[in-house]
Amino acid sequence: VKDGNGVSVFYYENGKKQMERNYKDGKLVTSFAWKPNGKKCPVTNVANGNGVQVWYNKDGKESFRDTFKYGERFD
């Protein structure tokens, strides 16, 4: 991500993609997540800066989830 714009990608220790997040003007626009086995997360759905993002442990269990509104984390 450069100057608040672009893509940020995270990987599991096994080399499989964990998460891909797209930013514009410093705010999250979209987010896609995968489980450690490579299957797409059925829960993560962030579009137009709104939705839920799930993170998984290396054993495939959900570790935590974030809710986003207008591109920012919402508690």
C-alpha positions in Angstrom: 0.0 0.0 0.0 1.5 3.3 -1.1 0.1 6.7 0.0 -3.0 4.9 1.4 -3.8 3.3 -2.0 -3.3 -0.2 -3.2 -3.3 -3.9 -2.2 -2.1 -5.5 1.0 -1.6 -9.3 0.9 -1.0 -11.6 3.9 0.2 -15.2 3.8 0.0 -18.2 6.1 3.3 -19.9 7.2 2.5 -22.7 4.7 2.7 -20.1 1.8 -1.1 -20.0 1.1 -2.8 -16.7 0.8 -4.5 -15.6 4.0 -6.0 -12.2 3.2 -6.1 -9.6 0.4 -7.2 -6.1 1.3 -7.7 -3.2 -1.1 -7.3 0.4 0.1 -8.3 3.8 -1.4 -7.4 7.0 0.3 -6.3 5.1 3.4 -9.6 3.3 3.9 -10.4 -0.4 3.3 -12.6 -0.9 0.2 -12.6 -4.7 -0.2 -11.3 -7.7 1.7 -11.0 -11.3 0.7 -9.9 -14.1 3.1 -8.9 -17.8 2.8 -8.6 -20.6 5.4 -5.2 -22.2 5.9 -6.2 -25.1 3.6 -6.7 -22.7 0.7 -10.5 -22.6 0.7 -12.1 -19.2 0.5 -13.6 -17.9 3.7 -17.4 -18.0 3.5 -17.9 -15.3 6.1 -15.5 -12.5 5.0 -17.4 -10.0 2.9 -16.1 -6.4 2.8 -17.4 -4.4 -0.2 -17.4 -0.6 -0.6 -15.8 -0.4 2.8 -18.6 -2.2 4.7 -18.7 -5.7 6.0 -17.0 -8.4 8.1 -13.4 -9.7 7.9 -12.4 -13.0 9.5 -8.9 -14.1 10.5 -8.0 -17.8 11.0 -5.4 -19.6 13.1 -3.0 -22.0 11.4 -5.2 -24.8 12.5 -8.2 -23.4 10.6 -10.2 -22.1 13.6 -11.4 -18.5 13.6 -9.1 -16.3 15.7 -11.1 -13.1 15.5 -13.3 -11.0 13.2 -13.5 -7.3 12.4 -16.5 -5.3 11.3 -15.9 -2.3 8.9 -18.1 0.7 8.2 -17.1 3.3 5.6 -13.7 1.7 5.3 -12.8 1.9 9.0 -12.9 -0.7 11.8 -16.1 -0.5 13.7 -16.4 -1.9 17.3 
